[in-house]
């Protein structure tokens, strides 16, 4: 991971000034009781809701979709647990993190070790214009886009289309692309094998559930769950790194702490959505210190003035739908043409 260099980021706390490293340190230890309770309150309701969704098929599919949508919110919360395990922050024991990560990866259709590898690269390179391409949203600069061949510009526009990136793309990613070992950025056996093992588990689950309840019934319940969960998850990831004044710099000017505090948003959500999203809205703090478990991020934010940056809200976050390119001259995200800065 990049060297944490921005030593000057500090603010008064009482009579003294503290660096961001000092500010995050008290929150970096996991709490076994809270971790186990979060596992229980996430996984048990998910399985109950999945079963109720299946039983509701005999009543009306609209009810199934409603229950599956609620189940999907719990899958989103389970993914945050999976995410914390990948950072080694959910339990003190790395073994416990890995076992929990593998298991929650089965629920979220995500191979644990392969995802952990690409996500570590994302943390090490977020906001670095010279190290784009792994674990991030495809982002071009204004000059890159306007010097591309026509077909590449059309491919980029298709990728950036909201229906593609938030509806179709997430399902393709979690159902298909996550199944392909060749998509994984690492050539190491553990990362490749995690894809294969996850695929074998999901195949076994499909065969067992097809025998137990029928393949059609299984798909009618599971597909809406993974579709809704993945769409919301991609939206969250998108707005955490795609907004007007987001930080991007060339590698020789790139700074880890600046990239975290200015290149990751504070997404202020209603409490119920904050709960389901596992406090991931405090993303600027998470990028500064991935060792903080999700259930301590809010306390870290509230108790340290230096982290209380201007938030994105549900309303303001939708402006991110209109940004497409990073303008290096103006250091901001804009639309496809500079005159579209306000309209996208």
Residue pairs with C-beta under 8 A, 6 or more apart in sequence:
1 120
1 123
1 124
1 256
2 124
2 125
2 254
2 256
3 256
4 21
4 256
4 257
5 255
5 256
5 257
6 20
6 255
6 256
6 257
6 258
6 261
7 19
7 21
9 19
9 20
9 257
9 261
9 306
10 17
10 18
10 19
10 20
10 306
11 17
11 18
11 304
11 305
11 306
12 305
13 23
13 304
13 305
18 304
18 306
20 257
20 261
20 288
20 306
20 307
23 300
23 304
23 306
23 307
24 285
24 288
24 289
24 292
24 300
27 289
27 292
27 296
27 297
27 299
27 300
28 89
28 289
28 291
28 292
29 92
30 89
30 90
30 91
30 92
30 293
31 293
31 295
31 296
32 91
32 92
34 293
34 295
35 90
35 91
35 293
35 295
38 81
38 294
38 295
39 81
39 100
42 74
42 77
42 78
42 81
43 74
43 78
43 104
43 107
45 74
46 71
46 74
46 75
46 78
46 107
49 67
49 68
49 70
49 71
49 74
50 68
50 71
50 221
50 222
50 225
52 67
53 64
53 67
53 68
53 71
53 221
53 225
54 64
54 213
54 217
54 221
56 63
56 64
56 67
57 64
57 217
57 220
57 221
61 220
64 220
64 221
64 224
65 224
68 221
68 224
68 225
68 228
69 224
69 228
71 225
72 224
72 225
72 226
72 227
72 228
72 229
72 232
73 228
73 229
73 232
73 276
74 276
75 107
75 108
75 225
75 226
75 229
76 229
76 232
76 233
76 276
76 277
76 278
77 275
77 276
77 277
77 278
78 104
78 107
78 108
79 104
79 108
79 110
79 229
79 233
79 278
80 277
80 278
80 279
80 280
80 294
81 90
81 100
81 104
81 278
81 294
82 100
82 101
82 104
82 105
82 107
82 108
82 110
82 112
82 115
83 119
83 278
83 280
83 294
84 90
84 97
84 278
84 293
84 294
85 91
85 97
85 98
85 100
85 101
85 104
85 112
86 97
86 101
86 112
86 115
86 116
86 119
86 120
87 290
87 291
88 94
88 97
88 291
89 97
89 290
89 291
89 292
89 293
89 294
90 96
90 97
90 100
90 293
91 97
91 100
98 112
101 112
101 116
102 112
102 194
102 197
104 112
105 111
105 112
105 115
105 194
105 198
106 198
106 201
106 202
106 205
108 174
108 229
109 174
109 175
109 178
109 198
109 202
109 226
110 174
110 178
110 198
111 178
111 184
111 191
111 194
111 195
111 197
111 198
111 199
112 194
112 198
113 190
113 191
113 193
113 194
114 181
114 184
114 186
114 191
114 192
114 194
114 195
115 178
117 184
117 185
117 186
117 188
117 191
118 134
118 135
118 184
118 185
118 186
119 135
121 134
121 135
121 185
122 134
122 135
122 136
123 287
123 290
124 131
125 131
125 132
125 134
125 135
125 136
126 136
126 241
126 259
126 260
126 263
126 264
126 287
127 241
127 246
127 247
127 248
127 249
127 254
127 258
127 259
127 262
127 263
128 248
128 249
128 250
128 251
128 254
128 259
129 141
129 248
129 249
129 250
129 251
129 254
129 326
129 328
130 250
130 251
130 254
131 251
132 138
132 139
134 185
135 185
136 241
137 165
137 237
137 238
137 241
137 242
138 156
138 159
138 160
139 242
139 248
139 325
139 326
140 148
140 156
140 325
140 326
141 325
141 326
141 327
141 328
142 325
142 326
142 327
142 328
142 329
142 334
142 338
143 328
144 325
145 153
145 156
145 324
145 325
145 336
148 156
157 336
158 164
159 165
159 169
160 324
162 321
165 234
165 238
166 231
166 234
166 235
166 238
167 227
167 231
169 234
170 227
170 230
170 231
170 233
170 234
171 226
171 227
171 230
171 231
173 230
173 234
174 226
174 230
175 226
177 183
178 195
178 198
179 195
179 198
179 199
179 202
180 195
181 192
181 195
181 196
184 191
184 192
184 195
186 192
206 215
206 218
209 215
209 218
210 218
232 277
236 267
236 277
236 280
236 281
238 320
239 265
239 267
239 312
239 317
239 320
240 264
240 265
240 267
240 280
240 281
240 283
241 263
241 264
241 265
242 320
242 323
242 333
243 265
243 312
243 317
243 319
243 320
243 323
243 333
244 319
244 320
244 323
244 332
244 333
244 334
245 262
245 331
245 332
245 333
246 262
246 263
246 265
246 326
246 332
246 333
247 258
247 259
247 262
247 263
248 263
248 326
248 328
248 331
249 255
249 258
249 259
257 288
259 287
260 284
260 287
260 288
261 284
261 288
261 307
261 309
263 287
264 283
264 284
264 286
264 287
265 281
265 283
265 284
265 311
265 312
266 281
266 282
266 283
266 284
266 301
266 307
266 309
266 310
266 311
266 312
267 280
267 281
267 283
267 311
267 312
267 317
268 281
268 311
268 312
268 313
269 277
269 281
269 314
270 314
274 281
274 298
278 294
278 295
279 294
279 295
279 297
279 298
280 286
280 294
280 297
282 297
282 298
282 300
282 301
282 307
284 307
284 309
285 292
285 297
285 300
285 301
285 307
286 292
286 294
286 297
289 300
292 300
300 307
301 307
301 308
302 308
312 320
321 344
322 335
322 340
322 343
322 344
323 333
323 334
323 335
323 344
324 333
324 334
324 335
324 336
324 344
325 333
325 334
325 335
325 336
326 332
326 333
326 334
327 333
327 334
327 338
332 341
334 340
334 341
335 341
335 343
335 344
